[in-house]
Amino acid sequence: MKRLLVWGFLIFFCGLSTAALAHEEHGSVPPIDPVNVYGQQLGSVTVPFVCNETAAGTAQRGLALLHHMTYVGARAAFAVTIQTDPDCAMGYWGQAMSYIHPLWSDPPNQADFDRGKALAATAMKMAKSEHERAYVSAVTAYYAQGRNSTEITNLSAFAESWRKVYESFPDDLEAASFYALAYLATASPADKTYARQKKSAAIAKQVLQYNPDHPGAHHYTIHALDYPPLAEQALEVARSYGSIAPEVPHALHMPAHIFTRLGLWPESIDMNRRSADAALKHPADGKISLHYLHALDYLAYAYLQRGEDSQAKAVLDELMALSGPYQSHVASAYTFAAVPARLALERQQWAAAAALKPQTPNNYPWQINPAMEAITYFANGLGAARTGDTMMVARAIERLAALEAKAGKNSLYWAGQIEIQRLAVTAWRAYGEGNKQEGLTLMRQSAALEAATEKHPVTPGKVLPAHELLADMLFDMGRYDEALANYQAALLRSPNRFNSLYGAGRSAELAGHREMAAFHYAKLVEVAAAESKLQRLQKARSFLGKE
């Protein structure tokens, strides 16, 4: 693969004015400056369309932002492109592309779908070469399928069309990158061979050999390898991605996907704090960005795994202090539901979990994200089951069943995630009512279902992993060897989880496996913050001090 050099150079634009990017407080959102936004450095990309010089510059920024999945900013840049060169097909193509988010589980609404389809049609009329028409054909393939109840038909057509561009223009690094993304989007969460993920990563890494600063190749490599058996292969790329676009919130956040997979909590905290701070400067159409909220969930999760509860609580306070308006997105909804649930459930604060209020904040459109709303009912149900509130746990299970059915109309994946939660709550209700064998059977079903799927990129980790909940139940039954095995299973998927490390250590200790107990306790002490005084951590320190 040869590196194309048509308009290919590092994006180091001199800014116009940074005043628009200033902010005084969380919740205030400055207007977007489509030319200067996201700083002077976005990575290195190649413009595959013919435009005038000014338009090519903004088109290049738009292309880089597409690769960063900074879709609102990309759309704004491409809008400026056609203002300066109405005959530049790339401006229309780029806007049409900006409505397609292959990895985000948020297909465009009808209005955006219609806009994207019309823009693609205009781009085709403006295309000046076979190369340009190939690019436009790829985006057109998505819209040609119509707007469906599920997006997989559109994404499959999108991937197939990008494959044709990739094979027709083998020297085109942008086509290779977009094919890696599109192909990755068709991977099944249930496929444990990770065949499509591996192929996508291989294509993206080949792009990096020719262009080490390519934003898409960095980004898609991380997504492709964001799985427990593969994550180590992305560590080098993760540690370099943020440096090629140091003011792009999503580029700062993405390395944390790999850091989280590997349990590298200090690195995750650093990148997510930087990402959140950067995202506050970059609103989405005047709304608080999903990238800000998304980073906060990863940040709170990492603090909890280090036993830094006061810092995690500060993240929750930061989140709850926001007044909106918020960018409507699965990541936004997930964060609002997950962060308070995590703080209660990770520390076994069952009454607090039972008391969480669904649909908080109430000025967010929860009706479009049933799987995210379900998180609060999951927390309510577990909290109620562990505190003996039979009426509340029954209501939680009823709501989970209703939300599962609603989610299933658009996403079998998210319906499946709610089913895992519903089974877990039902298991703990049965267990709490004295039906321990029934509870254990249901909890095993929940864990088996979770083991058969993968976590979605929207979350750093399950609010409570099913294998950890199963291990907790076995531990409570005094079946310490079985509990140990399930805590270890949880750690295989989520390394360096605070509660799984403690549970493994304590189970091994009570089962008489003192060397194994020392191993897990030592790992917990290593991972946790030195200043943390949590009781479980103190227990681990005490055990190690006696060895």
C-alpha positions in Angstrom: 0.0 0.0 0.0 1.5 3.3 -1.1 0.7 6.5 0.8 -1.3 9.0 -1.1 0.0 12.6 -1.0 -2.9 14.5 -2.6 -3.7 17.2 0.0 -2.0 14.9 2.6 -0.4 16.8 5.4 -0.6 17.2 9.1 -3.4 19.4 10.3 -1.7 22.3 12.1 -4.1 25.1 11.3 -3.5 28.5 12.8 -6.5 29.3 14.9 -8.8 32.3 14.4 -9.9 32.9 17.9 -10.1 30.7 21.0 -12.4 33.0 22.9 -15.4 31.0 21.8 -13.9 28.0 23.5 -13.7 29.5 27.0 -16.1 28.3 29.6 -16.8 29.6 33.1 -18.6 26.6 34.7 -19.9 23.1 34.1 -23.1 23.3 32.2 -22.3 26.4 30.2 -21.8 25.7 26.5 -20.0 28.0 24.1 -20.9 28.1 20.4 -19.0 26.0 17.9 -16.4 27.6 15.7 -16.2 25.1 12.9 -12.8 26.3 11.6 -10.8 26.7 14.8 -12.5 24.1 17.0 -10.6 21.2 18.4 -7.2 22.9 18.1 -4.5 22.9 15.5 -3.5 19.3 15.6 -5.9 16.5 14.5 -3.6 14.0 12.9 -2.7 13.3 9.3 -5.3 12.5 6.6 -5.6 12.7 2.8 -8.4 14.4 1.0 -9.6 12.1 -1.8 -11.8 14.8 -3.5 -11.0 17.8 -5.7 -11.9 21.1 -4.1 -10.5 24.6 -4.1 -7.7 25.3 -1.7 -9.7 26.9 1.1 -12.4 24.2 0.9 -9.8 21.4 0.9 -8.5 22.7 4.2 -11.9 22.6 6.0 -12.7 19.3 4.3 -9.5 17.9 5.6 -10.5 18.9 9.2 -13.9 17.4 8.6 -12.4 14.1 7.4 -10.1 13.9 10.5 -13.0 14.6 12.8 -15.0 11.9 11.1 -12.3 9.5 12.0 -12.3 10.8 15.6 -16.1 10.1 15.6 -16.5 13.8 16.4 -19.5 13.9 14.2 -21.1 17.3 15.0 -17.7 19.0 14.6 -17.1 17.1 11.3 -20.5 18.2 10.0 -19.8 21.8 10.8 -16.5 21.7 9.0 -18.0 20.1 5.9 -20.8 22.8 5.9 -18.1 25.4 5.7 -16.5 23.4 2.9 -19.5 23.8 0.6 -19.9 27.5 1.6 -16.4 28.1 0.2 -16.7 25.7 -2.8 -20.4 24.7 -3.6 -19.1 22.3 -6.3 -16.9 20.3 -3.8 -18.6 16.9 -3.6 -16.7 16.1 -0.4 -18.6 18.7 1.6 -21.9 16.9 0.9 -20.4 13.4 1.2 -18.9 14.3 4.6 -22.1 15.6 6.0 -23.9 12.5 4.8 -21.3 10.4 6.5 -21.6 12.4 9.8 -25.1 11.0 10.4 -23.8 7.4 10.3 -22.2 6.2 13.6 -21.4 2.6 12.9 -20.2 1.6 16.4 -22.6 3.7 18.5 -26.0 2.0 18.5 -27.7 5.3 17.6 -29.0 5.1 14.1 -30.1 8.4 12.7 -33.7 9.5 13.3 -36.0 9.9 10.4 -35.2 13.6 9.8 -31.4 13.0 9.9 -31.7 9.9 7.8 -33.6 12.0 5.1 -31.0 14.7 5.3 -28.1 12.3 4.9 -29.8 10.6 2.0 -30.4 13.9 0.2 -26.8 15.0 0.9 -25.5 11.8 -0.6 -27.6 12.3 -3.7 -26.2 15.8 -4.1 -22.6 14.5 -3.6 -23.1 12.0 -6.4 -24.2 14.8 -8.8 -21.1 16.8 -7.8 -18.6 13.9 -8.0 -15.9 14.5 -10.6 -14.1 11.2 -10.9 -14.4 7.5 -10.5 -12.6 7.8 -7.1 -15.1 10.4 -5.8 -18.1 8.4 -7.1 -16.8 5.3 -5.3 -16.7 7.2 -2.0 -20.2 8.6 -2.5 -21.5 5.1 -3.5 -20.3 3.8 -0.1 -22.3 6.3 1.9 -25.2 6.0 -0.5 -25.3 2.2 0.1 -26.2 2.8 3.7 -29.1 5.1 2.9 -30.4 3.0 0.0 -31.5 0.3 2.4 -34.1 2.6 3.9 -34.6 3.3 7.6 -35.1 -0.1 9.4 -36.1 -1.1 12.9 -32.5 -2.4 13.3 -29.4 -0.9 11.6 -27.6 -4.1 10.7 -29.0 -4.2 7.1 -27.7 -0.7 6.5 -24.3 -1.4 8.1 -23.8 -4.6 6.1 -24.5 -2.7 2.9 -22.2 0.1 4.1 -19.4 -2.4 4.8 -19.7 -4.2 1.5 -19.6 -0.9 -0.4 -16.5 0.2 1.5 -14.9 -3.1 0.7 -15.3 -2.4 -3.0 -13.7 1.0 -2.6 -10.8 -0.5 -0.6 -10.2 -3.2 -3.2 -10.5 -0.8 -6.1 -8.1 1.8 -4.7 -5.6 -0.3 -2.7 -3.3 2.7 -2.1 -6.0 4.8 -0.5 -5.4 5.0 3.2 -8.7 6.7 3.9 -10.7 4.0 2.1 -8.8 1.3 4.0 -9.6 3.1 7.3 -13.3 3.4 6.5 -13.5 -0.2 5.5 -11.8 -1.2 8.7 -14.5 0.7 10.6 -17.5 -0.5 8.5 -16.4 -4.1 8.6 -15.9 -3.9 12.4 -19.5 -2.6 12.8 -20.8 -5.9 11.4 -19.1 -8.1 13.9 -21.3 -10.2 16.1 -21.0 -9.6 19.9 -21.5 -13.4 20.3 -18.6 -14.4 18.1 -15.8 -15.3 20.4 -13.3 -16.0 17.6 -13.2 -12.2 17.0 -12.5 -12.8 13.3 -13.9 -9.5 12.1 -12.3 -7.6 14.9 -8.9 -9.1 14.0 -9.3 -8.4 10.3 -10.3 -4.8 11.0 -7.3 -4.3 13.4 -5.0 -5.7 10.8 -6.2 -3.3 8.1 -6.0 -0.3 10.5 -2.5 -1.3 11.7 -1.4 -1.5 8.0 -2.5 2.1 7.6 -0.4 3.1 10.6 2.7 1.6 8.9 2.3 4.2 6.1 0.9 7.0 8.2 1.7 6.8 11.9 -0.4 9.8 12.7 -3.6 8.6 11.0 -6.6 9.3 13.4 -8.8 6.6 12.0 -6.2 3.9 12.1 -5.5 4.7 15.8 -9.2 4.9 16.6 -10.4 1.8 14.8 -7.4 -0.3 16.1 -8.5 0.5 19.6 -12.2 -0.4 19.0 -11.3 -3.6 17.1 -9.1 -4.8 19.9 -11.3 -3.7 22.8 -11.9 -7.2 24.0 -10.2 -9.1 26.9 -8.1 -11.5 24.8 -7.0 -8.8 22.3 -6.6 -5.6 24.4 -2.9 -6.0 25.1 -2.2 -5.8 21.3 -3.6 -2.2 21.3 -1.7 -0.8 24.2 1.0 0.9 22.2 -1.6 2.5 19.9 -3.7 3.5 22.9 -0.7 5.3 24.5 -0.1 7.3 21.3 -3.6 8.2 20.1 -4.1 11.1 22.5 -0.9 12.8 21.4 -2.0 13.1 17.7 -5.1 15.1 18.6 -4.6 16.6 22.1 -7.7 18.7 22.1 -10.2 16.2 20.7 -12.3 14.8 23.6 -12.9 11.4 22.0 -9.3 10.9 21.0 -8.3 11.6 24.7 -10.9 9.2 25.9 -10.4 6.2 23.6 -7.1 5.0 25.1 -9.1 4.4 28.3 -11.0 1.6 26.6 -7.7 -0.3 26.5 -6.5 0.9 29.9 -9.9 -0.3 31.4 -9.6 -3.7 29.7 -6.2 -4.1 31.2 -7.0 -2.6 34.6 -4.6 0.3 34.2 -6.6 2.6 36.4 -4.2 5.6 36.8 -3.8 5.9 33.0 -7.6 5.7 32.6 -8.2 8.4 35.1 -5.7 10.7 33.5 -7.1 10.4 30.0 -10.7 10.5 31.0 -10.2 13.7 33.1 -8.4 15.3 30.2 -11.2 14.1 27.9 -14.0 15.4 30.1 -12.3 18.8 30.5 -11.8 19.1 26.7 -15.4 18.0 26.0 -16.8 20.9 28.1 -15.2 23.3 25.6 -16.8 21.6 22.7 -20.6 21.4 22.9 -22.8 19.5 20.4 -25.2 21.9 18.7 -25.3 24.0 21.9 -25.8 21.0 24.2 -23.5 19.3 26.7 -21.5 16.8 24.7 -22.0 13.0 25.0 -18.2 12.9 25.1 -18.1 14.8 28.4 -20.7 12.5 30.0 -19.1 9.3 28.6 -15.7 10.2 30.0 -17.3 10.8 33.5 -18.6 7.2 33.6 -15.2 5.8 32.8 -13.6 8.1 35.3 -16.0 7.1 38.1 -15.5 3.5 37.3 -11.7 3.8 37.5 -11.8 5.7 40.8 -14.0 2.9 42.3 -11.5 0.2 41.2 -8.8 2.0 43.1 -10.9 2.4 46.2 -10.9 6.2 45.7 -14.5 6.6 46.7 -14.4 10.3 47.5 -13.1 11.0 44.0 -15.8 8.9 42.5 -18.4 10.8 44.6 -16.9 14.0 43.3 -17.6 12.8 39.7 -21.2 12.0 40.6 -21.5 15.5 42.2 -20.1 17.0 39.0 -22.6 15.0 36.9 -25.6 15.9 39.1 -24.7 19.6 39.1 -25.3 19.8 35.3 -28.5 21.6 34.2 -28.5 20.7 30.5 -29.4 20.8 27.8 -27.8 17.5 27.0 -26.8 15.8 23.8 -29.3 12.9 23.4 -27.3 9.8 23.0 -26.9 6.3 24.4 -23.7 7.3 26.1 -25.3 10.3 27.8 -28.2 8.1 29.1 -25.8 5.4 30.2 -23.7 7.7 32.2 -26.7 9.3 34.0 -28.0 5.9 35.0 -24.7 4.1 35.6 -22.6 6.4 37.7 -25.0 6.6 40.7 -25.8 2.9 40.4 -22.1 2.1 40.4 -21.4 4.1 43.6 -24.1 2.3 45.5 -23.7 -1.2 44.2 -19.9 -1.4 44.1 -19.8 -0.6 47.8 -22.8 -2.9 48.8 -24.9 0.1 49.8 -28.1 -1.7 49.2 -30.5 0.8 50.7 -29.0 3.5 48.6 -29.3 1.4 45.5 -32.9 0.7 46.3 -33.6 4.4 46.7 -32.2 5.6 43.3 -34.7 7.5 41.3 -35.2 6.3 37.7 -35.1 8.8 34.8 -32.7 11.2 36.5 -32.3 13.9 35.4 -35.9 14.4 34.4 -35.1 16.7 31.5 -33.4 14.0 29.5 -35.4 12.0 26.9 -35.3 8.6 28.6 -38.0 7.1 26.4 -35.5 6.5 23.6 -33.0 4.6 25.7 -34.9 1.8 27.5 -31.7 -0.2 28.2 -30.2 2.7 30.0 -33.3 3.4 32.0 -33.2 -0.3 33.0 -29.9 0.2 34.8 -31.6 2.1 37.6 -34.3 -0.6 38.0 -31.5 -3.1 38.1 -29.9 -1.2 41.0 -33.3 -0.8 42.7 -34.0 -4.5 42.3 -30.7 -5.7 43.7 -30.9 -3.2 46.6 -34.4 -4.2 47.4 -33.6 -7.9 47.2 -30.7 -7.5 49.6 -32.7 -5.4 52.1 -35.9 -7.6 52.0 -38.2 -5.0 50.3 -40.4 -7.5 48.5 -42.7 -5.0 46.9 -39.9 -2.9 45.5 -38.1 -5.8 44.0 -41.3 -7.0 42.4 -41.8 -3.6 40.8 -38.2 -3.5 39.6 -38.5 -6.9 37.9 -41.8 -5.9 36.3 -40.2 -2.7 34.9 -37.1 -4.6 33.7 -39.4 -7.0 31.8 -41.3 -4.2 30.2 -38.1 -2.4 29.2 -36.6 -5.6 27.9 -39.6 -6.0 25.6 -39.3 -2.3 24.5 -35.6 -2.6 23.8 -36.1 -5.8 21.8 -38.0 -3.9 19.1 -34.8 -2.2 18.0 -31.9 -4.1 19.5 -31.7 -7.7 20.5 -28.3 -6.9 22.1 -29.7 -4.4 24.5 -32.7 -6.5 25.2 -30.3 -9.3 26.1 -28.4 -7.1 28.5 -31.7 -6.2 30.3 -32.5 -10.0 30.4 -29.2 -10.6 32.2 -30.1 -7.9 34.8 -33.6 -9.2 35.2 -32.4 -12.7 35.8 -29.9 -11.5 38.4 -32.5 -9.5 40.3 -34.9 -12.4 40.2 -32.1 -14.7 41.4 -31.4 -12.5 44.4 -35.1 -12.2 45.2 -35.4 -16.0 45.3 -32.3 -16.3 47.3 -33.4 -13.7 49.8 -36.8 -15.5 50.2 -35.0 -18.7 51.2 -35.2 -20.4 47.8 -31.4 -20.6 47.6 -31.2 -23.4 44.9 -33.6 -21.5 42.7 -31.7 -18.3 43.2 -28.4 -20.1 42.3 -29.9 -21.6 39.2 -31.2 -18.2 38.0 -27.9 -16.5 38.8 -26.0 -19.2 36.8 -28.3 -18.5 33.9 -27.6 -14.8 34.1 -23.8 -15.3 34.2 -23.9 -17.8 31.3 -25.8 -15.2 29.1 -23.4 -12.5 30.0 -20.4 -14.7 29.2 -21.9 -15.3 25.7 -21.8 -11.7 24.8 -19.4 -8.7 25.0 -19.7 -5.4 26.8 -20.7 -2.5 24.6 -18.1 0.3 24.1 -20.5 2.7 25.8 -19.6 1.2 29.2 -16.2 0.7 30.9 -17.7 -2.4 32.5 -20.9 -4.0 33.7 -22.6 -2.1 36.5 -22.1 -5.3 38.4 -20.7 -8.3 36.5 -23.0 -11.4 36.6 -20.1 -13.7 37.4 -19.2 -11.5 40.4 -22.8 -11.6 41.5 -22.8 -15.4 41.2 -19.6 -15.6 43.1 -21.1 -13.4 45.9 -24.0 -15.8 46.1 -21.8 -18.9 46.3 -19.6 -17.1 48.9 -22.7 -16.4 51.0 -23.5 -20.1 50.8 -20.0 -21.0 52.1 -19.1 -22.6 48.8 -15.7 -20.9 48.7 -13.9 -22.9 46.0 -16.8 -22.3 43.6 -16.9 -18.6 44.6 -13.2 -18.3 43.9 -13.6 -19.8 40.4 -16.3 -17.3 39.6 -14.5 -14.3 40.9 -11.5 -15.4 38.8 -13.9 -15.7 35.8 -15.0 -12.1 36.4 -11.3 -11.0 36.5 -10.6 -12.6 33.2 -13.1 -10.3 31.6 -12.4 -7.3 33.9 -8.9 -7.4 35.2 -8.1 -5.6 38.5 -11.7 -5.1 39.5 -11.6 -4.1 43.2 -14.5 -6.4 44.4 -13.5 -9.4 42.3 -9.9 -9.2 43.6 -11.2 -9.0 47.2 -13.7 -11.7 46.7 -11.1 -14.0 45.1 -8.7 -13.3 48.0 -11.3 -13.8 50.7 -12.7 -17.0 49.1 -9.3 -18.5 48.7 -8.5 -17.6 52.4 -11.6 -19.3 53.7 -11.1 -22.3 51.4 -7.6 -22.7 52.9 -5.7 -21.7 49.9 -3.4 -19.2 51.6 -1.0 -18.7 48.7 -3.8 -18.0 46.3 -5.4 -15.6 48.9 -2.1 -13.8 49.2 -1.8 -13.5 45.4 -5.2 -11.8 45.0 -4.9 -9.7 48.1 -1.4 -8.5 47.0 -2.9 -7.6 43.6 -5.7 -5.6 45.3 -3.2 -3.7 47.4 -1.1 -3.0 44.4 -4.1 -1.7 42.3 -5.7 0.3 45.1 -4.7 3.8 46.0 -2.3 3.8 48.9 -4.4 6.3 50.9 -7.6 4.3 50.5 -9.0 3.1 53.9 -11.8 0.9 52.6 -12.6 -2.0 55.0 -12.0 -4.6 52.3 -8.6 -3.1 51.5 -7.7 -3.0 55.1 -8.6 -6.7 55.4 -6.2 -7.5 52.5 -3.4 -5.5 54.1 -4.0 -7.2 57.4 -3.8 -10.6 55.9 -0.6 -9.8 54.0 1.0 -8.3 57.1 0.5 -11.6 58.9 2.0 -13.8 56.2 
